[in-house]
Amino acid sequence: MATLIVDEMLCGKSGECVAICPTVFEFGPAGYARIRAGADTTDPEVETAISNCSYGAIYWE
């Protein structure tokens, strides 16, 4: 099973992922996006968030 990754080194803090899929993504203390603890990463909006991340910071590994 693939793991959803948010790479802080690439994150531009735009918040698009949080706006698109707030049940999966949130802002961490430094303002970078991160995956919520216990989030259901099978939410179909995850793919939309990945597609809309202009920094390429969200991906499956």
N, C-alpha and C positions, 0 to 999 in steps of 0.2 A: 504494500500500500504506500502511495506517495505521501510525502509530508509537505504541508503548506508552509512556505517560508516568506518572511518579510525581512529583507536585507536593509538594516539601518544605514549601511554605508551608501546605499543607492536612494533611500527614501528622501523625497523632497519636501515632506511635511505638508503636502497640499490638502490632504484629508479627503480626497475623492473616494478612497476605499471605505473610509469610515462612513461617509455619506451614503454610499451605495449599499453597503452591507454592515450596518452597525451591530448586528448580532454576532459577527465574526471578528471585525476589526475595531480597535480602539486606539487612542493615543496613549503612549507611555509617558513617564515623567519628563523626558527630554523633548517631547513633542513629536517623536517619530511614531509611525503606525506600528502596531503589533497585533498579534492574534490574541483574542480574549481567552482566558483560561477556560477550558471545557467547551469551547465553541464547536458547533457542528460545522465542520469545514466542507460537508457535502452540500451545504446550501447552494442552490444554483446561482445565486448572486455573486458567489466567490469568483466564478469565471468572468462575470461582467467587471468586477473590481480589477482582476488581473489584466483584462483587455484595456481598461481605462487608465491604468497606472502609466503615466507618461515617463516615469523614471525606470520602469522595468524592475522595480523593487520587490514585486510579489510574484512568486512562481512556485511550481511543484518540484520537489526533489525526490 
